[in-house]
Amino acid sequence: MDKPRTRLRIGVGAGMADDRIGPALQLLQQCDLDYLVCECLAERTIARETLTRRHDGARGYNPMLDERMRGFLPLCQQKGVRLVSNMGAANPVGAAQAALDIGRELGWRGLQCAAVVGDDVIDRVRAHPELQLTDRHLPLEEILPRLASANAYLGADIVRDALATGAHVVMTGRVADPSLFLGVALHHHGWAYDDVPRLAAGTIMGHLLECSAQVTGGYFADPGKKDVPRLAELPYPYADIYSDGELFIGKPDGSGGRLDRMTCTEQAMYEIHDPNAYITPDCVLSLQGLHFDELTPDRVAVRGISARPRTDSYKVVVGYFDGWIGTGEVAYAGVNAIARAQLAAETVKERFRLDGGVASELQVDLIGISSLHGNHPASMAGNPYEVRLRVAARCPDKKSAHLLGDHVRQLNMQGPYGAGGPVNLGAKEVIAVDAVLIPRDWVNPQVITIGA
């Protein structure tokens, strides 16, 4: 006799490191969730947190973890919702311990947490300088002395294993964005890795949800062209995914924002290089037959997704030090504002050179005119009455980066006239990212339970 069909409801708690908290609270309060998933890592974020942990071994996880846990955990306890997040960044064990401490401080005595570790593969990668960087098409050896971090994109299976410990809160490091959500479905529904159609359903679910309010109209909005009602009240989405793989995306009934075929289609294509081969650690997804059926203003059915089995490799994002950027900004207004800003830029560049500044790249932007598309005829037409000049340089050393900004700040008295609020925005160390592929057997993800 077939098992009865069961429903799993997963809500989104965040789609980036510093995402809003209010819409996640709305989901917890109104939408009868089973799980809340917070996706908080970008490629550079984990490299940044790796550096943070080097300075303070107790840190290295998402800076908003404390605020989120204090907001989410009381409602999770009250409503029986389990939480999964990659807020652990470079320190999943520290993040899980922090969540446990906060939860117990708030009165959750039986709280159990788990940490997923093993994505940090810097030692393994460092031992193989022959690995090829996928973006720069160079051997890893080229950046090896400047390597800051190397983290494998783990898959849904380790999230499933962490939930199998009974943990109420699971903190991971670098897990692929859709895999956070698929891992919940693997655990809840008991799906296996040879059940590729269900892996496809869980993966497209994660991809549609991973950027929080993008699918409910946030990044979609374009006034007069793609209108989104009550954008200030933008909600986060949730998914209903059934044990047979049937999938629906929803938002709180009557909430602001917009959820329909168009918003879902845009999000489905987000960061997709090949619609027939979106490679994740769990499967190779195909969007060729994907379509959406609008059921209500707050609910969409997802149909026609398929996939092939996963590859035999993991993608590893590598972060490396790539010099410094120095930046300065100043505003000009009134008659001849553009000409004065252009003169100021040429003056800064020449003074920087005369004072011994060194830069591999130097960029001049007239913000609102040429900062995105250069000297495009449509942007340069007319005679704008105000403009803000930004000068930035990529430098091999911190001293040169500061020098560039100093010369912009000194325009206050060093001409041309009418400099408004010149500022040296300081020197910022650059962490660049690339990727390599490594065999799966080089990675050994594990689960550490905390508070059991």
Secondary structure, 3 states (H helix, E strand, C coil): CCCCCCEEEEEEEECCCCCCCHHHHHHHHHCCCCEEEECCCCHHHHHHHHHHHHHCCCCCCCCCHHHHHHHHHHHHHHHCCEEEECCCCCCHHHHHHHHHHHHHHCCCCCCCEEEEECCECHHHHHCCCCCECCCCCCEHHHCHHHEEEEEECECHHHHHHHHCCCCCEEECCCECHHHHHHHHHHHHHCCCCCCHHHHHHHHHHHHHHCCHHHCCCCCCCECCCECCCCHHHCCCCEEEEECCCCEEEECCCCCCCCCCHHHHHHHHCCCCCCCCCEECCCEEEECCCCEEEEEECCEEEEECCEEEECCCEEEEEEEEEEEEEEEEEEEEECCCHHHHHHHHHHHHHHHHHHCCCCCCEEEEEEECCCCCCCCCHHHHCCCCCEEEEEEEEEECCHHHHHHHHHHHHCHHHHCCCCCEEEEEEEEEEEEEEEEEEEEHHHCCCEEEEECC
